Amino acid sequence: MTVNVLLFASYADVLGTNQFELELDSGATAGDVLGHVQSMPGARRLPQNPLLAVNERYARRDKVLEAGDAVAIIPPVAGG
């Protein structure tokens, strides 16, 4: 199945794109997407515990994905 991965802030900057399609096996989870992204070149410099959203709703890493889902990876944000 194919999902659309959306990257924000430092993830987009470091990885050089703000979105891409990813082919996954049936039963894959949002955590599987995160694992793939964290294995990409340069990703070691990125925050290890970003927020995940599936189809614009925050999701846990064990959320099972369906074909066509959009998975957003959102780094922690500090404010003041």
Beta strands, then each sheet from edge to edge (+ up, - down):
strand 1: 2-7
strand 2: 19-23
strand 3: 51-54
strand 4: 57-59
strand 5: 70-74
sheet 1: 2+ 1- 5- 3+ 4-
end
